[in-house]
């Protein structure tokens, strides 16, 4: 294996590792958002004020509007 091949392989491995890390981070963010939506649904069903729900969950008005439908 040439030095160029070794460097290319190392670069590919770093790229794969970076992609996995970024994928995990995106998955955690998505999971957190899904949890917030679930909690917001329960809060809405309990009659809590929408403004308070947005403050507590970090959701936007548009996201809360989607929950209601």
GUDOMI-688764 format. One record per residue: residue number from 1; residue in one letter; x, z, y of N, C-alpha, C in turn. Coordinates in pm, whole numbers. Atoms other than C-alpha are relative to their C-alpha. Last residue first. Example, Ala and Ser with C-alpha at 12.3 -4.5 7.8 and 13.67 -1.06 7.14 Angstrom:
<sites>
<site 2,"S",<-82,-6,-119>,<1367,714,-106>,<-77,73,109>>
<site 1,"A",<89,0,-119>,<1230,780,-450>,<90,0,120>>
</sites>
This chain:
<sites>
<site 69,"X",<70,115,60>,<-5460,1407,1879>,<22,-6,-148>>
<site 68,"X",<144,-17,-9>,<-5376,1748,2028>,<-76,-111,-70>>
<site 67,"X",<43,-97,100>,<-5017,1729,1911>,<-152,8,-6>>
<site 66,"X",<0,66,130>,<-4953,1410,2107>,<-48,94,-110>>
<site 65,"X",<116,89,3>,<-5058,1584,2431>,<-9,-72,-136>>
<site 64,"X",<118,-82,28>,<-4809,1862,2359>,<-125,-87,-9>>
<site 63,"X",<-8,-43,140>,<-4530,1608,2334>,<-120,87,-37>>
<site 62,"X",<31,114,86>,<-4639,1444,2659>,<4,39,-148>>
<site 61,"X",<145,22,-7>,<-4646,1779,2841>,<-41,-113,-94>>
<site 60,"X",<52,60,-122>,<-4290,1842,2726>,<-152,-10,-6>>
<site 59,"X",<66,130,14>,<-4170,2081,2459>,<-49,-49,134>>
<site 58,"X",<-85,104,-56>,<-3921,2359,2532>,<-59,-140,-14>>
<site 57,"X",<-49,92,103>,<-4103,2590,2293>,<97,-105,52>>
<site 56,"X",<-48,-69,120>,<-4166,2898,2506>,<64,-94,-102>>
<site 55,"X",<-112,-87,-32>,<-4193,2727,2843>,<62,61,-125>>
<site 54,"X",<-112,86,-38>,<-4411,2446,2708>,<124,83,32>>
<site 53,"X",<-51,61,124>,<-4635,2697,2532>,<120,-88,31>>
<site 52,"X",<-76,-104,71>,<-4673,2897,2853>,<62,-57,-128>>
<site 51,"X",<-122,-21,-78>,<-4778,2586,3043>,<89,103,-69>>
<site 50,"X",<-93,110,25>,<-5026,2498,2767>,<132,17,74>>
<site 49,"X",<-12,89,-115>,<-5197,2838,2787>,<108,-104,-27>>
<site 48,"X",<-99,-31,-102>,<-5253,2997,2447>,<4,-109,106>>
<site 47,"X",<54,0,-135>,<-5581,2933,2265>,<100,36,109>>
<site 46,"X",<30,-139,-36>,<-5476,3032,1913>,<-50,13,143>>
<site 45,"X",<116,-41,79>,<-5500,2669,1800>,<-42,143,33>>
<site 44,"X",<117,70,-56>,<-5265,2576,2084>,<-127,43,-74>>
<site 43,"X",<29,-61,-130>,<-5017,2843,1971>,<-123,-64,63>>
<site 42,"X",<59,-132,26>,<-5034,2725,1610>,<-40,68,130>>
<site 41,"X",<134,23,58>,<-4976,2365,1713>,<-71,133,-24>>
<site 40,"X",<90,37,-109>,<-4689,2478,1939>,<-141,-26,-52>>
<site 39,"X",<33,-123,-72>,<-4521,2654,1645>,<-99,-30,112>>
<site 38,"X",<82,-80,91>,<-4536,2337,1437>,<-45,129,69>>
<site 37,"X",<132,62,5>,<-4407,2127,1726>,<-96,81,-87>>
<site 36,"X",<66,-26,-129>,<-4118,2367,1785>,<-141,-58,2>>
<site 35,"X",<39,-141,1>,<-4029,2353,1415>,<-74,36,128>>
<site 34,"X",<116,-11,91>,<-4031,1973,1423>,<-51,144,-7>>
<site 33,"X",<114,57,-71>,<-3802,1980,1728>,<-126,10,-85>>
<site 32,"X",<39,-96,-104>,<-3562,2213,1552>,<-121,-47,77>>
<site 31,"X",<65,-112,67>,<-3557,1987,1248>,<-47,106,99>>
<site 30,"X",<132,47,42>,<-3483,1687,1467>,<-77,112,-69>>
<site 29,"X",<81,14,-120>,<-3197,1870,1636>,<-143,-41,-36>>
<site 28,"X",<33,-135,-48>,<-3060,1982,1301>,<-88,-6,123>>
<site 27,"X",<97,-59,92>,<-3080,1630,1164>,<-43,139,43>>
<site 26,"X",<129,63,-29>,<-2905,1488,1469>,<-109,59,-88>>
<site 25,"X",<45,-52,-129>,<-2622,1739,1424>,<-136,-58,38>>
<site 24,"X",<46,-138,19>,<-2594,1657,1055>,<-54,58,130>>
<site 23,"X",<126,4,74>,<-2577,1286,1130>,<-57,139,-23>>
<site 22,"X",<103,40,-96>,<-2308,1339,1394>,<-137,-4,-66>>
<site 21,"X",<19,-112,-94>,<-2098,1531,1143>,<-111,-33,99>>
<site 20,"X",<70,-107,73>,<-2148,1266,876>,<-29,117,93>>
<site 19,"X",<139,41,21>,<-2057,987,1117>,<-81,107,-71>>
<site 18,"X",<66,-14,-130>,<-1739,1168,1223>,<-148,-36,-12>>
<site 17,"X",<17,-143,-25>,<-1637,1204,858>,<-74,24,132>>
<site 16,"X",<103,-48,92>,<-1699,835,792>,<-28,148,26>>
<site 15,"X",<128,53,-45>,<-1502,736,1099>,<-116,49,-85>>
<site 14,"X",<37,-76,-120>,<-1214,964,1005>,<-136,-45,52>>
<site 13,"X",<38,-135,44>,<-1209,812,656>,<-41,87,118>>
<site 12,"X",<131,9,63>,<-1213,460,799>,<-49,138,-42>>
<site 11,"X",<99,24,-106>,<-925,542,1032>,<-141,-7,-57>>
<site 10,"X",<16,-126,-73>,<-723,691,746>,<-105,-14,110>>
<site 9,"X",<73,-91,89>,<-786,379,537>,<-24,134,69>>
<site 8,"X",<138,47,3>,<-679,152,824>,<-85,95,-84>>
<site 7,"X",<60,-33,-129>,<-364,358,875>,<-146,-42,6>>
<site 6,"X",<16,-146,-5>,<-280,342,505>,<-68,42,131>>
<site 5,"X",<111,-34,89>,<-341,-34,494>,<-28,150,5>>
<site 4,"X",<122,47,-65>,<-119,-87,800>,<-122,35,-85>>
<site 3,"X",<30,-97,-105>,<153,127,641>,<-130,-39,71>>
<site 2,"X",<-81,10,-122>,<141,-96,337>,<-41,108,99>>
<site 1,"X",<86,0,-118>,<0,0,0>,<90,0,124>>
</sites>
